Amino acid sequence: MSAGGTALHVDWTRCRGRGLCTELFAERLARDEWGYPIARDGSGTRDVPVLPGERDAAADAVAMCPLQALRLVER
Ligand code: SF4
């Protein structure tokens, strides 16, 4: 059974850790000590939950990532 809802998937193999996405989607993303985006809730997941009201901010982060390291997924 799927968990349901939308998530922001982070591909850390593409990311270079400059942190732009953490500014665009600060509701859910924080930076680790090297600048890589991590879930603000501390869960360590690479599929960060996106609430319906946060979808535009998450989509902006996807669009602005210079390395195509982010995508929205349905769970
Ligand atoms: S915007 Fe993209 S490259 Fe920059 S920190 Fe976020 S995921 Fe990584």
Backbone and ligand atoms as CSV (ligand in chain L), in Angstrom:
chain,resi,resn,atom,element,x,y,z
A,1,MET,N,N,0.847,-1.185,0.000
A,1,MET,CA,C,0.000,0.000,0.000
A,1,MET,C,C,0.888,1.243,0.000
A,2,SER,N,N,0.594,2.228,-0.848
A,2,SER,CA,C,1.403,3.431,-0.887
A,2,SER,C,C,1.017,4.369,0.251
A,3,ALA,N,N,1.963,5.258,0.582
A,3,ALA,CA,C,1.720,6.207,1.659
A,3,ALA,C,C,0.759,7.302,1.220
A,4,GLY,N,N,0.696,7.546,-0.096
A,4,GLY,CA,C,-0.191,8.573,-0.627
A,4,GLY,C,C,0.424,9.949,-0.587
A,5,GLY,N,N,-0.087,10.822,-1.466
A,5,GLY,CA,C,0.374,12.199,-1.480
A,5,GLY,C,C,1.589,12.414,-2.362
A,6,THR,N,N,1.983,13.667,-2.423
A,6,THR,CA,C,3.105,14.076,-3.252
A,6,THR,C,C,4.357,14.189,-2.388
A,7,ALA,N,N,5.489,13.908,-3.000
A,7,ALA,CA,C,6.765,14.075,-2.304
A,7,ALA,C,C,7.768,14.725,-3.253
A,8,LEU,N,N,8.717,15.404,-2.685
A,8,LEU,CA,C,9.830,15.973,-3.432
A,8,LEU,C,C,10.999,14.999,-3.294
A,9,HIS,N,N,11.362,14.396,-4.419
A,9,HIS,CA,C,12.457,13.426,-4.416
A,9,HIS,C,C,13.771,14.145,-4.671
A,10,VAL,N,N,14.747,13.879,-3.815
A,10,VAL,CA,C,16.072,14.488,-3.948
A,10,VAL,C,C,17.060,13.429,-4.427
A,11,ASP,N,N,17.683,13.688,-5.575
A,11,ASP,CA,C,18.723,12.797,-6.102
A,11,ASP,C,C,20.071,13.369,-5.675
A,12,TRP,N,N,20.596,12.872,-4.571
A,12,TRP,CA,C,21.844,13.416,-4.025
A,12,TRP,C,C,23.043,13.119,-4.919
A,13,THR,N,N,22.907,12.169,-5.870
A,13,THR,CA,C,24.021,11.896,-6.775
A,13,THR,C,C,24.181,13.013,-7.801
A,14,ARG,N,N,23.129,13.786,-8.048
A,14,ARG,CA,C,23.199,14.917,-8.978
A,14,ARG,C,C,23.481,16.229,-8.251
A,15,CYS,N,N,22.972,16.351,-7.052
A,15,CYS,CA,C,23.045,17.602,-6.288
A,15,CYS,C,C,24.486,17.983,-5.992
A,16,ARG,N,N,24.751,19.294,-6.050
A,16,ARG,CA,C,26.077,19.800,-5.678
A,16,ARG,C,C,26.023,20.654,-4.421
A,17,GLY,N,N,24.855,20.664,-3.779
A,17,GLY,CA,C,24.784,21.212,-2.431
A,17,GLY,C,C,24.953,22.708,-2.295
A,18,ARG,N,N,24.429,23.469,-3.246
A,18,ARG,CA,C,24.506,24.923,-3.107
A,18,ARG,C,C,23.329,25.492,-2.326
A,19,GLY,N,N,22.256,24.706,-2.234
A,19,GLY,CA,C,21.186,25.071,-1.313
A,19,GLY,C,C,20.085,25.970,-1.846
A,20,LEU,N,N,20.069,26.230,-3.164
A,20,LEU,CA,C,18.998,27.069,-3.709
A,20,LEU,C,C,17.623,26.509,-3.349
A,21,CYS,N,N,17.453,25.211,-3.465
A,21,CYS,CA,C,16.148,24.606,-3.187
A,21,CYS,C,C,15.726,24.812,-1.731
A,22,THR,N,N,16.683,24.872,-0.852
A,22,THR,CA,C,16.327,25.036,0.560
A,22,THR,C,C,15.806,26.445,0.840
A,23,GLU,N,N,16.137,27.385,-0.039
A,23,GLU,CA,C,15.575,28.731,0.090
A,23,GLU,C,C,14.191,28.787,-0.540
A,24,LEU,N,N,14.002,28.082,-1.656
A,24,LEU,CA,C,12.725,28.110,-2.364
A,24,LEU,C,C,11.658,27.259,-1.671
A,25,PHE,N,N,12.087,26.256,-0.955
A,25,PHE,CA,C,11.133,25.355,-0.287
A,25,PHE,C,C,11.562,25.167,1.174
A,26,ALA,N,N,11.699,26.293,1.831
A,26,ALA,CA,C,12.198,26.294,3.212
A,26,ALA,C,C,11.218,25.641,4.184
A,27,GLU,N,N,9.943,25.519,3.769
A,27,GLU,CA,C,8.965,24.885,4.652
A,27,GLU,C,C,9.374,23.452,4.998
A,28,ARG,N,N,10.001,22.772,4.033
A,28,ARG,CA,C,10.294,21.347,4.212
A,28,ARG,C,C,11.763,20.984,4.114
A,29,LEU,N,N,12.581,21.875,3.557
A,29,LEU,CA,C,13.985,21.528,3.346
A,29,LEU,C,C,14.907,22.364,4.239
A,30,ALA,N,N,15.904,21.704,4.750
A,30,ALA,CA,C,16.993,22.371,5.459
A,30,ALA,C,C,18.293,21.910,4.807
A,31,ARG,N,N,19.416,22.477,5.237
A,31,ARG,CA,C,20.713,22.095,4.677
A,31,ARG,C,C,21.499,21.318,5.715
A,32,ASP,N,N,22.187,20.276,5.238
A,32,ASP,CA,C,23.080,19.593,6.162
A,32,ASP,C,C,24.379,20.395,6.273
A,33,GLU,N,N,25.344,19.879,6.990
A,33,GLU,CA,C,26.558,20.661,7.251
A,33,GLU,C,C,27.377,20.933,6.000
A,34,TRP,N,N,27.136,20.181,4.906
A,34,TRP,CA,C,27.849,20.403,3.648
A,34,TRP,C,C,27.005,21.193,2.643
A,35,GLY,N,N,25.780,21.548,3.029
A,35,GLY,CA,C,24.907,22.332,2.166
A,35,GLY,C,C,23.915,21.525,1.360
A,36,TYR,N,N,23.903,20.216,1.542
A,36,TYR,CA,C,22.964,19.386,0.789
A,36,TYR,C,C,21.572,19.455,1.414
A,37,PRO,N,N,20.534,19.409,0.563
A,37,PRO,CA,C,19.175,19.493,1.095
A,37,PRO,C,C,18.769,18.216,1.827
A,38,ILE,N,N,18.193,18.412,2.986
A,38,ILE,CA,C,17.665,17.302,3.773
A,38,ILE,C,C,16.281,17.696,4.276
A,39,ALA,N,N,15.503,16.700,4.634
A,39,ALA,CA,C,14.168,16.972,5.157
A,39,ALA,C,C,14.279,17.747,6.467
A,40,ARG,N,N,13.535,18.816,6.563
A,40,ARG,CA,C,13.577,19.645,7.771
A,40,ARG,C,C,13.137,18.868,9.009
A,41,ASP,N,N,12.315,17.834,8.801
A,41,ASP,CA,C,11.801,17.076,9.949
A,41,ASP,C,C,12.826,16.104,10.536
A,42,GLY,N,N,14.021,16.037,9.914
A,42,GLY,CA,C,15.062,15.183,10.459
A,42,GLY,C,C,14.874,13.706,10.182
A,43,SER,N,N,13.939,13.361,9.297
A,43,SER,CA,C,13.637,11.957,9.044
A,43,SER,C,C,14.707,11.261,8.206
A,44,GLY,N,N,15.493,12.041,7.468
A,44,GLY,CA,C,16.517,11.438,6.621
A,44,GLY,C,C,15.987,10.909,5.306
A,45,THR,N,N,14.697,11.095,5.048
A,45,THR,CA,C,14.119,10.598,3.811
A,45,THR,C,C,14.602,11.399,2.615
A,46,ARG,N,N,14.692,10.748,1.451
A,46,ARG,CA,C,14.974,11.479,0.217
A,46,ARG,C,C,13.682,11.777,-0.537
A,47,ASP,N,N,12.535,11.364,0.007
A,47,ASP,CA,C,11.221,11.698,-0.542
A,47,ASP,C,C,10.508,12.563,0.496
A,48,VAL,N,N,10.680,13.859,0.354
A,48,VAL,CA,C,10.198,14.811,1.356
A,48,VAL,C,C,8.716,15.092,1.125
A,49,PRO,N,N,7.860,14.838,2.094
A,49,PRO,CA,C,6.423,15.052,1.905
A,49,PRO,C,C,6.107,16.501,1.532
A,50,VAL,N,N,5.169,16.652,0.598
A,50,VAL,CA,C,4.721,17.977,0.136
A,50,VAL,C,C,3.221,18.069,0.390
A,51,LEU,N,N,2.815,18.996,1.218
A,51,LEU,CA,C,1.384,19.184,1.463
A,51,LEU,C,C,0.763,19.918,0.282
A,52,PRO,N,N,-0.553,19.764,0.072
A,52,PRO,CA,C,-1.191,20.409,-1.093
A,52,PRO,C,C,-0.880,21.901,-1.190
A,53,GLY,N,N,-0.884,22.606,-0.091
A,53,GLY,CA,C,-0.618,24.042,-0.124
A,53,GLY,C,C,0.840,24.399,-0.367
A,54,GLU,N,N,1.707,23.412,-0.391
A,54,GLU,CA,C,3.143,23.643,-0.594
A,54,GLU,C,C,3.604,23.259,-1.988
A,55,ARG,N,N,2.686,22.807,-2.805
A,55,ARG,CA,C,3.063,22.248,-4.108
A,55,ARG,C,C,3.731,23.278,-5.006
A,56,ASP,N,N,3.254,24.513,-5.001
A,56,ASP,CA,C,3.856,25.541,-5.866
A,56,ASP,C,C,5.304,25.796,-5.471
A,57,ALA,N,N,5.570,25.881,-4.180
A,57,ALA,CA,C,6.936,26.111,-3.721
A,57,ALA,C,C,7.834,24.934,-4.088
A,58,ALA,N,N,7.317,23.722,-3.952
A,58,ALA,CA,C,8.101,22.546,-4.311
A,58,ALA,C,C,8.367,22.514,-5.816
A,59,ALA,N,N,7.350,22.884,-6.603
A,59,ALA,CA,C,7.517,22.911,-8.065
A,59,ALA,C,C,8.529,23.971,-8.479
A,60,ASP,N,N,8.548,25.090,-7.778
A,60,ASP,CA,C,9.559,26.127,-8.058
A,60,ASP,C,C,10.956,25.575,-7.805
A,61,ALA,N,N,11.123,24.847,-6.719
A,61,ALA,CA,C,12.436,24.263,-6.412
A,61,ALA,C,C,12.863,23.295,-7.507
A,62,VAL,N,N,11.919,22.477,-7.982
A,62,VAL,CA,C,12.228,21.543,-9.071
A,62,VAL,C,C,12.668,22.315,-10.310
A,63,ALA,N,N,11.913,23.352,-10.656
A,63,ALA,CA,C,12.195,24.113,-11.884
A,63,ALA,C,C,13.520,24.863,-11.811
A,64,MET,N,N,13.882,25.304,-10.630
A,64,MET,CA,C,15.066,26.154,-10.498
A,64,MET,C,C,16.355,25.378,-10.202
A,65,CYS,N,N,16.248,24.116,-9.865
A,65,CYS,CA,C,17.465,23.340,-9.591
A,65,CYS,C,C,18.319,23.286,-10.855
A,66,PRO,N,N,19.541,23.758,-10.808
A,66,PRO,CA,C,20.367,23.815,-12.014
A,66,PRO,C,C,20.869,22.445,-12.478
A,67,LEU,N,N,20.712,21.427,-11.649
A,67,LEU,CA,C,21.267,20.107,-11.986
A,67,LEU,C,C,20.196,19.031,-12.110
A,68,GLN,N,N,18.942,19.454,-12.196
A,68,GLN,CA,C,17.818,18.520,-12.332
A,68,GLN,C,C,17.896,17.405,-11.287
A,69,ALA,N,N,18.190,17.801,-10.062
A,69,ALA,CA,C,18.332,16.828,-8.980
A,69,ALA,C,C,17.044,16.634,-8.189
A,70,LEU,N,N,15.997,17.358,-8.565
A,70,LEU,CA,C,14.742,17.279,-7.833
A,70,LEU,C,C,13.602,16.906,-8.775
A,71,ARG,N,N,12.647,16.154,-8.253
A,71,ARG,CA,C,11.427,15.903,-9.019
A,71,ARG,C,C,10.298,15.615,-8.047
A,72,LEU,N,N,9.089,15.902,-8.490
A,72,LEU,CA,C,7.911,15.584,-7.695
A,72,LEU,C,C,7.457,14.184,-8.037
A,73,VAL,N,N,7.134,13.409,-7.027
A,73,VAL,CA,C,6.675,12.035,-7.224
A,73,VAL,C,C,5.375,11.840,-6.450
A,74,GLU,N,N,4.544,10.952,-6.978
A,74,GLU,CA,C,3.323,10.562,-6.275
A,74,GLU,C,C,3.591,9.249,-5.569
A,75,ARG,N,N,3.259,9.201,-4.292
A,75,ARG,CA,C,3.583,8.012,-3.500
A,75,ARG,C,C,2.377,7.122,-3.317
L,1,SF4,S1,S,18.897,23.325,-6.046
L,1,SF4,FE1,FE,19.478,21.299,-6.843
L,1,SF4,S2,S,21.741,21.284,-6.899
L,1,SF4,FE2,FE,21.088,22.988,-5.570
L,1,SF4,S3,S,21.096,22.119,-3.494
L,1,SF4,FE3,FE,18.999,21.891,-4.303
L,1,SF4,S4,S,18.964,19.828,-5.229
L,1,SF4,FE4,FE,21.096,20.409,-4.937
